[in-house]
């Protein structure tokens, strides 16, 4: 199974190690606040969808999130955008590794690359994959569930 994953994901283990060694709050600047949708887009996701109960509210929230993304993109240089994206990806890798390592048998991760079927693996399988030199794509990897004890 890990051989299939190494072909699918594009961030080598050496970059994961570098991101874990980083200190401080990644990607943050004094006085700049970014919402979850902007950070998700920086990390490669298409955005965070609203979970409001009615359709009109969901549409309004999604429209506002899209506008905040456009405002952010127009307010920063291309180099800043590239650096913020790299920091967001590093932060997401650190988060995934930390969650999987903390409760390896109770954490389920979803690997959802565009060209493959979605795969759900345990935190232990994820950590084993990384220790064997496997790579991950943080934009397509997320915490799917955390099981109760």
HUKA-V236375 format. One record per pair of residues at least 24 apart in sequence whose ideal C-beta (glycine too) atoms are under 10 Angstrom apart, sorted by sequence separation. I is the first residue (numbers start at 0). J is the second residue. D is the distance in whole Angstrom. If there is no record, write none. Layout:
I,J,D ; I,J,D
This chain:
36,60,9 ; 40,64,9 ; 98,122,7 ; 99,123,8 ; 103,127,9 ; 112,136,6 ; 115,139,9 ; 119,143,6 ; 36,61,9 ; 39,64,9 ; 40,65,9 ; 99,124,9 ; 100,125,9 ; 110,135,8 ; 111,136,10 ; 113,138,10 ; 114,139,10 ; 118,143,10 ; 119,144,8 ; 121,146,9 ; 96,122,9 ; 99,125,5 ; 100,126,6 ; 110,136,8 ; 112,138,9 ; 113,139,7 ; 117,143,9 ; 36,63,9 ; 37,64,8 ; 40,67,9 ; 41,68,9 ; 95,122,9 ; 98,125,9 ; 99,126,5 ; 108,135,9 ; 111,138,10 ; 112,139,5 ; 36,64,4 ; 40,68,5 ; 99,127,10 ; 111,139,5 ; 112,140,9 ; 34,63,9 ; 35,64,8 ; 36,65,8 ; 39,68,9 ; 96,125,8 ; 99,128,10 ; 100,129,10 ; 110,139,6 ; 111,140,8 ; 34,64,7 ; 37,67,6 ; 41,71,9 ; 95,125,8 ; 96,126,8 ; 99,129,9 ; 109,139,9 ; 110,140,6 ; 111,141,7 ; 36,67,7 ; 37,68,6 ; 40,71,8 ; 41,72,10 ; 109,140,7 ; 110,141,9 ; 36,68,7 ; 40,72,9 ; 108,140,6 ; 109,141,5 ; 111,143,9 ; 34,67,6 ; 37,70,9 ; 38,71,10 ; 96,129,7 ; 108,141,7 ; 109,142,8 ; 110,143,9 ; 33,67,8 ; 34,68,9 ; 37,71,5 ; 95,129,10 ; 108,142,6 ; 109,143,4 ; 33,68,10 ; 36,71,10 ; 37,72,9 ; 107,142,7 ; 108,143,6 ; 109,144,9 ; 106,142,7 ; 107,143,5 ; 108,144,9 ; 34,71,9 ; 92,129,10 ; 106,143,9 ; 107,144,5 ; 33,71,7 ; 106,144,8 ; 107,145,7 ; 41,80,8 ; 96,135,9 ; 105,144,9 ; 106,145,6 ; 107,146,7 ; 31,71,9 ; 95,135,7 ; 105,145,6 ; 106,146,8 ; 42,83,10 ; 43,84,8 ; 96,137,10 ; 99,140,10 ; 105,146,4 ; 41,83,5 ; 42,84,7 ; 95,137,7 ; 104,146,8 ; 105,147,8 ; 31,74,10 ; 41,84,5 ; 42,85,10 ; 44,87,10 ; 92,135,7 ; 94,137,9 ; 99,142,8 ; 102,145,7 ; 105,148,7 ; 31,75,10 ; 40,84,9 ; 41,85,9 ; 42,86,9 ; 43,87,8 ; 91,135,10 ; 92,136,10 ; 93,137,9 ; 98,142,6 ; 101,145,9 ; 102,146,8 ; 38,83,9 ; 41,86,8 ; 42,87,4 ; 43,88,7 ; 92,137,5 ; 95,140,6 ; 37,83,9 ; 41,87,4 ; 42,88,6 ; 91,137,4 ; 95,141,8 ; 102,148,9 ; 40,87,9 ; 41,88,8 ; 42,89,10 ; 44,91,9 ; 90,137,9 ; 91,138,8 ; 94,141,10 ; 95,142,7 ; 98,145,8 ; 38,86,10 ; 39,87,8 ; 42,90,8 ; 43,91,9 ; 88,136,9 ; 89,137,8 ; 92,140,9 ; 94,142,8 ; 38,87,6 ; 41,90,9 ; 42,91,5 ; 88,137,5 ; 91,140,8 ; 33,83,9 ; 37,87,9 ; 41,91,9 ; 42,92,9 ; 87,137,9 ; 88,138,7 ; 91,141,9 ; 28,79,9 ; 87,138,9 ; 31,83,10 ; 38,90,8 ; 39,91,9 ; 42,94,10 ; 38,91,9 ; 33,87,9 ; 84,138,10 ; 28,83,9 ; 26,82,8 ; 27,83,10 ; 26,83,6 ; 25,83,9 ; 26,84,9 ; 26,85,9 ; 27,86,9 ; 25,85,9 ; 26,86,4 ; 25,86,5 ; 26,87,6 ; 24,86,10 ; 25,87,8 ; 26,88,10 ; 25,88,10 ; 26,89,8 ; 27,90,10 ; 25,89,6 ; 26,90,6 ; 21,86,8 ; 25,90,4 ; 24,90,9 ; 25,91,10 ; 18,85,9 ; 18,86,9 ; 21,89,6 ; 25,93,8 ; 21,90,8 ; 18,88,8 ; 19,89,9 ; 14,85,9 ; 18,89,4 ; 17,89,8 ; 18,90,7 ; 21,93,7 ; 18,91,9 ; 19,92,8 ; 20,93,10 ; 14,88,9 ; 15,89,9 ; 18,92,5 ; 19,93,6 ; 14,89,8 ; 17,92,9 ; 18,93,5 ; 16,92,10 ; 18,94,10 ; 15,92,5 ; 19,96,7 ; 10,88,7 ; 14,92,7 ; 15,93,8 ; 18,96,8 ; 19,97,8 ; 10,89,9 ; 15,95,9 ; 16,96,10 ; 10,91,10 ; 15,96,6 ; 10,92,7 ; 43,136,8 ; 44,137,10 ; 45,138,10 ; 43,137,7 ; 44,138,6 ; 42,137,6 ; 43,138,3 ; 44,139,9 ; 42,138,6 ; 43,139,8 ; 41,138,10 ; 44,141,8 ; 39,138,9 ; 42,141,10 ; 8,110,8 ; 39,141,10 ; 7,110,7 ; 9,112,9 ; 8,112,7 ; 7,112,5 ; 4,110,7 ; 6,112,10 ; 7,113,10 ; 3,110,10 ; 7,114,7 ; 8,115,10 ; 4,112,9 ; 6,114,10 ; 7,115,5 ; 6,115,9 ; 4,115,9 ; 7,118,9 ; 3,115,8 ; 16,129,10 ; 4,118,8 ; 15,129,6 ; 3,118,8 ; 4,120,8 ; 12,128,9 ; 12,129,6 ; 0,118,8 ; 12,130,8 ; 15,133,10 ; 1,120,10 ; 12,131,9 ; 13,132,9 ; 15,134,8 ; 18,137,9 ; 0,120,8 ; 4,124,9 ; 8,128,9 ; 12,132,6 ; 14,134,8 ; 15,135,7 ; 4,125,9 ; 11,132,8 ; 12,133,7 ; 13,134,9 ; 14,135,9 ; 11,133,9 ; 12,134,6 ; 15,137,9 ; 1,124,8 ; 5,128,8 ; 11,134,5 ; 12,135,8 ; 14,137,10 ; 0,124,8 ; 1,125,10 ; 4,128,6 ; 10,134,5 ; 11,135,9 ; 4,129,10 ; 8,133,7 ; 9,134,6 ; 10,135,5 ; 1,127,7 ; 2,128,10 ; 5,131,9 ; 7,133,10 ; 8,134,5 ; 9,135,8 ; 10,136,6 ; 0,127,10 ; 1,128,5 ; 4,131,10 ; 5,132,8 ; 7,134,9 ; 8,135,5 ; 9,136,5 ; 10,137,6 ; 0,128,8 ; 1,129,10 ; 5,133,5 ; 6,134,9 ; 7,135,9 ; 8,136,4 ; 9,137,10 ; 10,138,9 ; 2,131,10 ; 4,133,6 ; 5,134,6 ; 7,136,7 ; 8,137,9 ; 9,138,9 ; 1,131,6 ; 4,134,8 ; 5,135,10 ; 8,138,10 ; 9,139,9 ; 10,140,9 ; 1,132,9 ; 2,133,9 ; 4,135,8 ; 8,139,7 ; 1,133,5 ; 4,136,10 ; 7,139,8 ; 8,140,8 ; 4,140,10
